[in-house]
Amino acid sequence: MPTPSLDDFDRQLIEVLARDARVSNRKIAADLGVTEGTVRGRIRRLQQDKLIAFTALTGLGTQGETKLAFIAINAEVDQVRAIAERIATIPRVTGVLVTMGRSNIIAICLFEQLEELVAVASDQILAMPGVHHVETSIAVKTFKYNARVVKITGTSDIAENDD
């Protein structure tokens, strides 16, 4: 599948929406010097091409006593994709990344009780065939988090980018 291209107008439109996704198409059109129909059409194309999505982001503060943890996983190299896909099915896991470096998979997990994290890291992930080691890190203070850098991805991205 070819990668959709972005022109300068697309980038300007994305920047406006990244600052405030609730801004009206009429306001965007007036600010960028185009018609409202142009804005509406571009937004629709960007959504269809999965280059933008509109969603509500919640902060950890809305989750009560929820904590954020990262689970670094060392897995057999020839099984990384399959293991990452299995980890992605665990309900407590909110993100799975295949990485290069000390670990080859990072899982992001939200939990309220330490026992929940232990159950995910040890009882579920470490018990998977092909997983050799897990190491957990718990976020104790967040100094900066920018939700705007989140990329829209799916499991197919792993298959496309692991060659």
N, C-alpha and C positions, 0 to 999 in steps of 0.2 A: 504494500500500500504506500503510495507516495506521500511524503510529508507535505501538509498544506503550507503555503507560503503566506507570510504576513507582509503587508505593505505599510507605509508610514501612517496611513489613516487607521488601519487596524491597530497599530501600536498606540496611537493617540486614544482611540476608543477604549482599548483595554486599560490604559492608564487612568482615564476618567472613571471607568466602572470600578477599577480597583480601589480608588479613593472613596467612592460612594456608589454602590450598585443600585441604590434606590433613585438616583437622579433620572428625570424624565427624558425620553427620547427627544422631545421638543427642546429641552435645555441643552442637551448634548449637541443637537443639530445647530442651534444658534451659536453655541460656543465654538464649534468646529467649522462653521460656515458651509454646511451642507443641508440637504432636505431631511425631514424627519423619516421619510421612506428609505433614504440611504442608510440612516442609522439603524432602523428596524431590520433592513435586509442584511446588513453586515453582522449585527448581533445574532440573527438567526443562523447565518453561515458559520460564524465562529462557534456557536453552540453545536451545530450539526457536525462540524469538523472536530469536536471535542477539544477545542482550544480555550473555551471558557465555560463555566458553569456557575449557576447562581445557587447559593445555599446559605443557610444560617450557621455561623460558627459559634460554638459555645466555649467559654473559658472554663478552665478547671474549677474556678470559684463557684460555678453554677452546679458543680457535681458534689457538693458537700465535702466530705473528707477524702475524696478521690486523690490518689497519688499517681504520678507518672513514672514508669520504669522502662529501661532499655535492657533488652536481653541480647547479649552478644553470643553468637552460636558458631562453633567450629564444626563443620560437617564435611563428609566425604565430598571431594570436589565434583566427582561425576554424579552426585546425587543432590547437589545444591538446589537446583530448580524444583525437583520433586519435593524435597523437604520444605522449601520455602512455601510451596503451594499448600502443603499439609498444615504448616504453622498458620497460614492465613485463614484456615477454617476454624481456628480456636476462637470462641466468642470473646474472650477477654483481650485478645490481640487486636489492636486498632491499626497497625501498620507493619509491613514486612518489607525489608530492603535487602537485596543481594549486594554485598560490598566486597571491596578489595582491601586487604590490610590484615590486621591481627585476627579478625573474624571474617567469615564469608557470608553471614546472615545477621541482620539486626532485626529484632522484633520490638515493637513499641506496645506497651501494655498499660492499661488503666486498672487500678485495684484500690480497694478500700482497706482490706485487712492483709497483713503480710502473708498470711497463710494462702491467700488467693494467688499471690505472686509465686510463692513456692510451688503451689500446685501446677501452675502453668510452666514454670521454668524447669522444675525437676521431674514432676510426675508425668507431664505431657511431652515437653520438648526433648529433654534429656533421654527419655525412654524411647524416642523414635530411633529405629535402625538407621545407622549412618551418622548420627550425631555423637560427637566425641566429648564436647565440653560446652557448658553454658556459663556465662558470667553475667550477673545482674547489676545494674546501676539504678539507683532510685534518685529522681530529681528532688532536691531539698529546697531549692530556691531558683526561680526563673527570672533571669535578668532581661532577657529579650526573646520574644517569640513573634515572628512575623508570619501570620497565616497567608499573606499574599504570595508567598513563595511556594505554596503547595501546588504541585503539578497534578493535573487530572491523569490518573493512570488506571490501568486494569491489569489483570494477570497476564494478558497477552503481551504486555511490554517486556516481561521477563523473557518470554520466548523469542521476541524480536531482537533483544539486545544482548543475549548471552553468547553470541558467536564470537 
